[in-house]
Amino acid sequence: MLCLLAASGSLIRPAWAGAQIEEHLADSVRTALGSAVANRAPPIPEFADTESRLAYLRWLGAMSERLKKKKSDWQTRKEFLQTVWYESRRAGLDTSLVLGLIQVESNFRKFAVSGVGARGYMQVMPFWTHQLGDGDAGKLFHLQTNLRFGCVILRHYLDRENGDLFLGLGRYNGSRGKPAYPQAVLAARQLWEFKPASTPAAVHPIRTSPS
């Protein structure tokens, strides 16, 4: 399901073997996933307090620097990162995991199309638009729509595997049980982990007791 062709049709790099497999979904599952996809609230972060907002802004600044080589325009990077942050948290996913998956799947190319037809940043297979939406696969090139589908689907697979990242990521790629894809995503995830600078001990003493 990994990106093989850009919208122009030019070769980017070899695709991963396999692709998401269309499975029968129970009506209750389809309804729940469809509802999760259907909510089109704009991805504007909201914060309970100033510290949470500052933490987000520090994350945004750090991730923006790392993404410069892929997306040179600041406004484009901001919109992309803001949407990834919003959609990953909405789905209960680690944001660095989603960024790692995007890197492996599409190398941050919005209009990526794989050899088996998967589309966009998170390489969502078109059959999902029939399962959970109106069937318009063209919408998978829209930033928020693609990330919404991708995050909801990944959350679904992780839930099916009781939170097991190895098996959940394997399902997402259609290679469940094989190590290559999960290992690639988890390695890429490390590149997007955010470790804020330590706060001075005089303000927030470091705990020495066992957690």
C-alpha positions in Angstrom: 0.0 0.0 0.0 3.0 2.3 0.1 3.3 5.1 -2.3 4.5 4.1 -5.8 3.3 6.8 -8.1 2.8 10.5 -7.7 -0.2 12.2 -9.3 2.0 12.9 -12.3 2.6 9.2 -12.6 6.4 9.5 -12.1 8.2 6.7 -10.2 9.0 7.5 -6.6 10.2 4.3 -5.0 9.3 0.6 -4.7 5.9 -0.1 -3.0 5.5 -2.3 0.0 4.0 -5.7 -0.9 0.3 -6.1 0.0 -2.5 -3.7 0.5 -5.4 -3.2 2.9 -7.9 -6.1 2.5 -11.6 -5.3 2.2 -13.4 -7.1 5.0 -17.0 -7.6 5.9 -17.9 -5.2 8.7 -20.8 -5.8 11.1 -23.5 -3.2 10.7 -22.7 -1.7 14.2 -19.0 -1.4 13.3 -19.7 0.2 10.0 -22.2 2.7 11.6 -19.6 3.6 14.3 -16.8 4.1 11.8 -19.0 5.9 9.4 -20.1 8.3 12.1 -16.4 8.9 13.1 -15.6 9.8 9.5 -18.7 11.9 8.9 -18.0 14.6 11.4 -16.4 17.4 9.5 -15.4 19.7 12.3 -12.5 22.0 11.3 -9.2 20.8 12.7 -8.7 23.9 14.9 -6.9 23.0 18.2 -8.7 24.0 21.4 -6.9 24.1 24.7 -8.0 24.0 28.3 -5.3 26.2 29.6 -2.3 28.3 28.5 0.3 25.7 29.2 -1.4 23.2 26.9 -1.5 25.8 24.2 2.2 26.6 24.7 3.0 22.9 24.6 1.2 22.5 21.3 3.0 25.5 19.8 6.4 24.1 20.9 5.5 20.8 19.2 4.3 22.7 16.1 7.6 24.6 15.9 9.8 21.5 16.3 7.8 19.4 13.8 7.8 22.3 11.3 11.6 22.4 11.3 11.7 18.6 10.7 9.2 18.8 7.8 10.9 21.7 5.9 12.6 19.4 3.4 9.2 17.8 2.5 7.1 21.0 2.6 8.9 24.2 2.1 6.0 26.6 2.5 5.3 27.5 6.2 1.5 27.8 5.8 1.3 24.4 4.1 3.3 22.8 6.9 1.2 24.5 9.5 -2.1 23.3 8.0 -0.7 19.8 7.5 0.7 19.4 11.1 -2.4 21.0 12.7 -4.6 18.5 10.9 -2.4 15.6 11.8 -2.3 16.7 15.4 -6.1 17.1 15.5 -7.1 13.9 13.7 -4.6 11.7 15.5 -5.7 12.9 18.9 -9.4 12.7 17.9 -8.8 9.0 17.1 -6.8 8.4 20.3 -3.6 7.8 18.4 0.0 8.9 19.1 0.8 11.7 16.7 4.3 10.6 16.1 3.0 7.2 15.1 0.7 8.8 12.5 3.5 10.9 11.2 5.8 7.8 10.9 3.1 6.0 9.1 2.6 8.9 6.7 6.3 9.0 6.0 6.4 5.3 5.2 3.2 5.3 3.2 3.4 8.4 1.0 6.6 10.3 2.0 4.3 13.2 2.8 3.0 13.4 -0.8 -0.6 14.6 -0.8 -1.5 13.1 -4.2 0.4 9.8 -3.9 -1.3 6.8 -5.6 0.0 3.3 -5.1 0.0 0.5 -7.7 -3.1 -0.9 -6.1 -5.0 2.4 -6.0 -4.4 3.5 -2.4 -4.5 7.3 -2.2 -3.1 10.3 -0.4 -1.0 10.9 2.7 -2.2 7.7 4.5 -2.7 5.7 1.4 -6.4 4.9 2.0 -7.9 2.3 -0.3 -10.9 3.5 -2.3 -13.2 0.7 -1.0 -13.3 2.5 2.3 -15.3 5.4 0.8 -18.0 2.9 -0.2 -17.9 1.3 3.2 -18.0 4.5 5.3 -18.9 7.4 3.0 -20.5 8.4 -0.3 -18.2 6.4 -2.5 -16.3 9.4 -3.9 -12.7 8.2 -3.8 -11.5 11.6 -5.2 -12.1 13.0 -1.7 -9.2 11.0 -0.4 -6.9 13.6 -1.9 -8.4 16.2 0.5 -6.1 16.7 3.5 -8.5 16.3 6.3 -10.6 13.7 4.6 -7.6 11.5 4.0 -6.3 11.9 7.5 -9.7 11.3 9.0 -10.2 8.1 7.1 -6.6 6.9 7.8 -6.7 7.6 11.5 -10.2 6.1 12.0 -9.1 2.9 10.0 -5.9 2.6 12.0 -7.8 3.0 15.3 -10.2 0.3 14.1 -7.4 -2.1 13.3 -5.6 -1.4 16.6 -8.8 -2.1 18.5 -9.3 -5.3 16.6 -5.8 -6.4 17.7 -6.3 -5.2 21.3 -3.8 -2.4 21.0 -1.0 -4.5 19.5 1.0 -2.1 17.3 2.7 -4.9 15.4 -0.5 -6.6 14.3 -2.5 -3.4 14.0 0.0 -1.9 11.6 0.2 -5.1 9.7 -3.5 -5.0 9.1 -3.3 -1.4 7.9 -0.8 -2.5 5.3 -2.4 -5.8 4.5 0.6 -7.8 5.7 -0.5 -8.9 9.2 2.1 -11.0 10.9 5.0 -9.9 8.7 7.6 -7.7 10.3 8.8 -5.4 7.5 6.0 -2.9 7.5 5.5 -2.5 11.3 9.2 -2.2 11.8 9.5 0.5 9.1 6.6 2.6 10.6 8.0 2.2 14.2 11.5 3.3 13.0 10.0 6.3 11.2 8.0 7.1 14.3 11.2 7.8 16.2 12.0 10.6 13.8 8.8 12.4 14.8 8.8 12.0 18.6 8.8 15.2 20.5 10.8 15.6 23.6 10.3 19.1 25.1 13.2 20.7 26.9 13.3 19.8 30.6 11.9 22.3 33.0 14.4 23.6 35.6 14.4 21.6 38.8 13.8 24.7 40.9 10.4 25.1 39.3 9.4 21.5 38.9 11.6 19.1 40.9 12.4 15.8 39.3 10.8 12.9 41.0 13.3 10.2 42.1 10.7 7.7 43.5 9.7 4.8 41.3 6.8 5.6 38.9 
